[in-house]
Amino acid sequence: GICLASANGARVTNNLLYNNQASDSGGKLARGGGVFAKGLEVYLANNTVVANTAEHGGGVYLANGALYNNIVARNTASGDGGGVYWLGGNAGHNDVWGNTSNDYAAAGSPRPGTDIDANPLFVSSGDPATSYHLQEGSPCIDTGSSTAPGLPDDDFDLQARPQGVSWDIGFDEVPRPSFSVTKGLTGKPV
């Protein structure tokens, strides 16, 4: 995982953070299995955080900073915040889904109204980076913020963002098919 303790001004984008465990020096579970963020102006944008484990914040432990356009799914916390343990900062336009013991634990802040709670529809085959790409029809396509701080200009595969009407949520931007129209005449004029 990523630990951003007092990492002021850090920008973390387009990462796949999976199968990490936060533990202390004694081997006990700690905070922030995928990401621990506790710095001013820390921007976590367009990451995919899956299958991580911690005591609090199995996916993300956010004490300060900004959390936008991230998929936080299938993480586990032995305490609270299987998906996100949110103490402060700003968040929105995330897909926080299917986490154990709960998706969000917060100190007085409810789940942001712009977040979704839906199966992100991963490809689920191939190497990990390919497996966590989005299928067509994913609820994460075109539902991210286009105005949040720290947004990347491209995705994990260096494909430009956005490809549609808005940023996709997560580390993958699903490419849109391109069409071209060729105008021409065939046959004899009338």
Disulfide bonds with the S-S distance in Angstrom:
none
